[in-house]
Amino acid sequence: MDSKTVINVPFERAQVEKLKSGDYVYLTGTLYSARDAAHKRLFDSINKGEELPLDLTDNIFYYLGPTPAKEGQVIGSAGPTTSSRMDKYTPLLLSKGLVGMIGKGKRSQAVIDAIVANKAVYFAAVGGAGALLSKCIKKSEVIAYDDLGTEAIRRMEVEDFPVIVVIDSEGNNLYETAVDEYNSSKNAR
């Protein structure tokens, strides 16, 4: 975890390929929120050949269901949702141009394989830090599936949004390598 990268989003796959598992990254630009219900609608729309409400190409989904905004706030608490809940939809969305995801927790082997095949990236945001993360969101507007409430798709403008590269485009997985490094250092004592 030696490097820190500041990048503008959306970003192209050439930039994604430079990111390595363990990198700290600060995102500035546009992210989209999408959770379980929105993923299911997108998945079903693709399978029916319907037009999507946004172009997935080079975009990043933040697995987020924010709390209601208080007066004077852009958005309420904005902590990450457990990513595995989106795993059954993710390979298809990656194949349609999605370049990254932000969430928390492990991903299935099918998602890891799709990340590698599509040269994408999986970031983790710190769970439990939703109030702090919301301060990095400068603008938020619902762009699709308003009837889903907190699970609607939002376009969000972010500034210096902190994440960690967990799974890079080569399939290196911080959740595995960190355990290996810990065990190696423990055994070396």
Disulfide bonds with the S-S distance in Angstrom:
none
